[in-house]
Amino acid sequence: MSRGSTCCFPTRFSNTHSKHKHFQKSRSTMGKEKTGTSNGNTSNSASGSKTMTKTRSSTATNIIQNHDFSQGLNSWHLNCCDGFIISPDTHCDATSAKTAYAVIANRKESWQGLEQDITTRVSPFLTYTVTAVVGVSGNIQGSSEVQATLKLEYPDSTTSYLFIQRTPASRGKWEKLEGKFCLQNKPKRVVFYLEGPSAGVDLLIESVAICCESECISTVCITAGDQNIILNPRFEDGLNNWAGRGCKILLKESMGDGKIVPLTGKYFAATAERTQTWNGIQQEITGRVQRKLVYEVAAVVRIFGNKVSTSDVRITLWVQASDLREQYIGVTNVQATDKDWAQMQGKFLLNGKPSRVIIYFEGPPAGTDILVNSLVVKHASKVPPSPPPAIENPAYGVNIIENSSLNDGTKVWFPLGNCKLSVETGSPHILPPMARDSLGAHEPLSGRYILVTNRTQNWMGPAQMITDKIKLFLTYQVSGWVRIGPGASGPQNVNVALGVDGQWVNGGQVETSDDRWHEIGGSFRIEKQPSKVLVYIQGPAPGVDLMVAGLQIFPVDRKARFKYLKKETDKIRKRDVILKFSGSGSDYSFGTLVKITQTQNSFPLGSCVNRTNIDNEDFVDFFVKNFNWAVFGNELKWYWTEPQQGKFNYKDADELLDLCKAHNMEVRGHCIFWEVEYTVQPWVRALNKTDLMTAVQNRLTGLLTRYKGQLRHYDVNNEMLHGSFYQGRLGPDIRANMFKMAHQLDPSPLLFVNDYHIEDGDDARSSPEKYVDQILGLQEQGAPVGGIGIQAHIDSPVGPIVASALDKLGILGLPIWFTELDVSSINEYVRADDLEVMLREGFAHPAIDGIMLWGFWELFMSRENSHLVNAEGDVNEAGKRLLHLKKEWLSRAHGHVDEQGEFRFRGFHGTYDLEIVGPSTKVSKTFIVDKGDDPLVISVDL
């Protein structure tokens, strides 16, 4: 047998957030060019369509050298451990093999294993399949996981890790590890390695194969059978079917003295003489794109010239309807560079029937050229639904933080940075309230805390590795006590953070301004397999000491709370009803059968809708059947109704309002103003103080008088906890005056404040306490605040955290609404669980008066992976959960009239159908159960 060993390289975890710079291959040939049409459209012919694919050998080549260890450990590198080869004729009691295999031993960390540099043998935009035969040996009980990973090093010294796949392995048995990867750029160095079993467990490897499968654009693989609706997509036919949009376009083989060459094929197109950001390369696709179908778009682009090294490049659709209404649909964007080709990927769907459609590239500043190597637009294949995540032994309520009580001093804790950690006593013994609601009865905390001194950066604090304790798709609750030392100038933000493969994940924030202990709480979930997970506490200014006590991170059984929520729901959303029957009909006496069916729950449940949505009859059908309230996504916002001074557009809002009236749907007005500066249209930002005040008054008068009496709510000045545009320019009274003026113009609607991150503990700027202070301040100034809006764009919701925020706001006695609820997960079942948590928490809380979803249809949501209905109309698991809850919240009852001529039941508020069945006839009636504490007595005259 042969042996080898190596010394360690530095730890793999990186905190860098910088953007990768990509390696650029070059070719020395100079380019020929052809000039294309400027500022016009070329005619298109289907016969001109070509699809080019690379021809590949039917036998895939394994890029791993010495893949079966027949040459010992040649070409392989041991990562901080020892290794040797077992030949076929060598006896081993761990497992048996007919070929040689490698044994990786003396492993002190789970990430230690065997690696191979494959930099020169992989290319971007190609899909590679990975197959490895692996096993484990040594001191192991049960199974241990083996993982395949890529280490990617970039020219700017940043490093990232790409998880490929993992498989459980047990002693005495070979397992096959299979996965795929596709690089989206060209790193300076690519290292493949196998890792994963627990420290002390030997890793066995029989063989490794990495083979190129196909050319891909991100996750979209292009094969010969795809129907690309783009004509001449790779410019093999010159510039035919392409045109410049307000500029010239040129056909190129190379640019920049031969340094810029096509990523694929022989040619690329380049703009010239761009004078506006919207100038670019375009193709008309009228007649080749159909409404209500999802199209996926993939392109390869870069920029050149005007001393611009990086810029946003966008793909946009210009759509014209038969009534000449124009629409611009943003499909996708990418931060392109002048150093390498970048990929773009997106999707779009047309709701209405267009008369013309043009797809084009735009975005960089004037004078900077857009280079396009290829464009693919094809009907998207249906993505199979994700199965429920299989989570073994979730260990709900078990703290994954080691030595949380500090009984062993600072063992397993380490300082992030050059700060100092010590253990002191005097922290609270009680569990923080939000954790107590999740965990129930719990032993007291130790009273010990970590004192962090010598802090010279905000991010310095105590840290702990939790990589091996995290399970994918579990929702984790974060809880602890924090405190700051003296010397702070003003309030300090403290944050429990996670570093997940170098990316910051928020675990909760709290603002402290005194020497008291403060509860910090939040939640998180990880949905892609990480290589490294670090938890750390950070935040106060340099020089301010930080104290942390009783930190707990534990998985939450969110469904365990549902039983309690159902009981609370029955208390506040139902009412006792007594039906008193009267009349002389002999058919309807004692014992007559009564059937009661609720047809509609009166609790306000609504959704966001946009003007373009109502051109899709499938969208409208789901919308009007399942919701009783509406809010317009953009069409009432000032930048929409008056994009240029004095040029008004109320047509879109009018048409939406007409639809809602036709279906008896109530409407929220969102929003009169928006306090965050970047949302304010340029002409408003350019006004001086006097003209701005005049514009504000005109906005109020124009909107409130036009829709007087037609809207039930208004969000008066959106997100005042996160912006200060109007207050900063018009003074501290302007916010209250907006409420006063709106109420004078239309006294009927409730006037709301509206903000985000109120309910999740993620933002110290918008804690419930700060929201209460803001509302009280407005009321002290005479503002008629009529309601509290919680936007509820939330990730990984935990019931007790949400309920705690609602309790704190409930003391004001104002109605609270979830005004923009959406949840996001790549797994439909987890997304459904998130949605159910929020709907049940809202429906069970007495302060919540209504819930609005921020959309439900794929491609028309503000967040990825948040839709309930797929773009072509299929209801996914999250949508089915909504429908299930709506059905659960409808009451049904049946029985017989008692001796007093009565029938009693308890049911949800709303509209009911009553059917009285006599021996020979049936009578049907309708009645309404409204809110009230006393039993509702309804007389039924027969």
Phi, psi and omega in degrees: 000150178253147182236158175203161176207165181210163175268164187281151165262165184300161180308145186281340185291135180229137177263005186292141176246007187288156181280140181289142169259137191254146177291138182241116174282152184231158176227143191272352183290143177273152188265145167269159180217151173235144182267133179259174181294139178256135171055045178203181181237138178262153177287151184242145178227132181298332181293345181276358185286133176226145174237119182258131174229151178279140177274129182236153178296144179290343177258113183288142180266131177281120183274354177281127177275141182054052189293336184248011175063024177292342177251034181069227180256017177304139180077352179256157180229131178275130186259090174064035182202183178252160178205153176206168184251134172260122179279163185301330184268005180269130180287137175219127182277359181276319181199177178234148180209150179267353179231172176293154174211159182265142173244122180255112191238178179055044182271121181264342180225155183294334183278354180283136183187215185241137185224162176215134178282120182240022187307311186280357185247005176236152180228152177290158175069015174245142178268128179244137174261141181242129175226127178222140175258117190226162176204181179223159180207161177110206185279090184218137173250123180078228183238162175221147188270138173253136187232140173257133186219151170250135171258124185244116179252138186244161183301334181272016175077003176281152180227137175226166183233133181248111177290132179258300180189162174221157178215143175285140178227144179234159185296136176088010184214132175278142177236149177260122177260123183229137178197183180219157171210158178214114181284137181265001180199181181249100177290166176290326182214137178234121180240125175264136176210157177250135185211189163119317180299158181299156177305137180092346179266131178284141177259127180250134181227119180270319181197157179221134176226132171233118185233143178285129183262309184194165172283141181220155169243106190052238180267004182260109179271135182256117179241172186296337184273354181291143179262089178280123181276355175279130177273138180054057191290338182242014172066024174294334179259038180068223181255015178303137180076357178251158179209159173276144176255090181078014181203179175270157171230147184232149174266131186231145166262330176199165176214173176060050180057037176083000181281336179255115179231162180299144174291319176224153179073194186256339190228162166213162179256146179224142175280164173211147176061044175284127180244352179224155180295334182276354176293142179181205182251135185220161171215136176279131182240019177305135178088342180254354178244136184248150178287154176063018172244144179271130176245137174257141187240134176221136182213158175238122188221166168201178179236166182203136167096170176064023178058030177256119183266336178211142181199154176286127172246132184239147168253127185230146171256131168257121185237131178242128179273172182295335177270013178073007173296133181255146178220138175247124182246116175284122184268309181195165176213161179212149173275097184273158180233171175266008184253339184201161175286143179239150180264146174236140178213136179195183179220157173209162176214136176263123180283315184263178178268112185274155171267332176212145176220129176232133174254136184210160176259139180206181168126308185296162178295159180305141179092346177262127184278147172259128177250130182237122179268326181196157176216129178236129173228115182216157178299126184287136174287151180289133179272124180298145182296147179285138177285163175299140180294135178268110183244111179275133177047069182295339178052056180303137176081359182267124182291126180269357176279124177279147177051043178295327182281348180065027175297332180255036181066228180258021179306136184070347173273149174214155180281135172272113187090195185263025176285173181241141180246139172215164181250130179233173178241158178123013178268168183299145175268345183270150177288139178303147189304317183294323176289325179298323179292331179275321187266340183072214181301135186208145179293151182298154174287163189286337185086000177263151180218159175272126174258124181252119179238175179059039180275122180247357176221154180302323187280357183284136180176187180284147184219160179205140177278133180229023186307308187284353182262349183276134174246135183296143173072000171280143174268124182253136174261141180249135181211144176181175173247138177225157181203153178244157178274182181287166174100000180282138175259090181098174181299146181239139179265127176247137187225129166272119186236157173238138170259108182252101185051042176087355179260137181284130174237131185278124176254001179137149181222152172211148177259132179237143180219013181215188183260023177270159172282137181238140175287135172240134183210153179184195180203163176199168176209141178247128188243356174233138187300120179268160172269325181219134174230123180240133173252137180210158180244130188218180165132307185298161181297154176306140181091347179266125179291150181236138178236134184227130182225142170059037181294128178230136171230117186218145176290142186251129171276089188292331181286340179297336182277345187297325179300316177297318182294324178297321177295318178295322178299316180299328181289317191256342184251002179238165178216145174288138183231135175240117174266120179254116183266138178217160180134167187261000184294125182290341180289342189241071181241194179309132179092358179295139181285133179238129176241128183236126180229123177280128181261336180206132172275133185277354178299130182294117176228115188226185180211157170288145177216144176245158184304317182296334181297327189281358170280350180256108185295334177291319175299311183300320182298313179294320183299308186284337180280333191244358181225151178242359175228159179220154170220139182274131185297314183227337200290348174254355180291150187298320181294344178268318184281337178216070183296329174235145187303124177083356178250108190257148175224095174253000184299316182297314179295321179299318181292322175295318180296322177298319178297315181296319178297321181296337181246020175055042179258133176282157187229135170268142176266112182230120346228162181287310177227163178224117191285342182281127193299319185293345178273353182272131184295149188305322184293329177288318180298333184277352184285148171283176187301315182295313181292327177294319179297321177295317180296321178298315179296320178294321178299312179299313182296314183297315184286311187291327178283326181296319185249027182303127177078001186254342181245140185274331181225159164225134163276111192286306182220098192294136169061053180287344175281347185242358180212167182208033183300305184288319180295322181293333183259332186246000174098167188292344182272350190295325182295312178296324180293328176300316177298315182296314181295321179297318181294323178295321182285325178210099184287349189283319184282151170285139182255121189252148156273157184207125182205174187239166183059028177284324196258358191240357180075011187270350188217113181295338179290335186234044175292158176304322181297319179291326178295317178300314180300319180296316181295316178298322178297319177296317181295323178297333177273004177090010180288128179279069180290122185252349182194162182244121178260124171250113185298316175067042164279095196235149174244142175043059183293142176238126188308307182299329178291315178296314182296324178299317178296318180295321178299317182294322178283333183296342181293343180282344178075011179264149175296138179248137177235140159282114191261342184213046189294126164211154178230158187219130172201145177290341179260123185298326181289321176292320176300319178297320178296317177302314181297318181296320177303311184291318180294318180291319178298316180294316184290336182266355184260129186293341181276344182277124180253352180184158181225126176244127172277146177268060179097171180207350188257130181305144182076356178233036177244158179277347181230148176294149173056040179237000185282157177253338179233128179293158191302331180262015167104001179277128179282123181271186186297323178294319177295321178295326179294320176300312181296323178296317180293320177301322179290321178299327183268028169242130183270148174223145179207151173207156182170203184234151176296132182276186185294335178274006182073033183232158170223128185245143173202168176239127185214165178294153175297139178148198186259139184231150166256133179245131177234122178252122187251111176264179181300327185231348183221164175232143176238134179242136178219166178236141176215165183238133173257112179261180182291150176167151180273326181277155176303140179270121179259121181241122178273130180243107181273117180263000000 
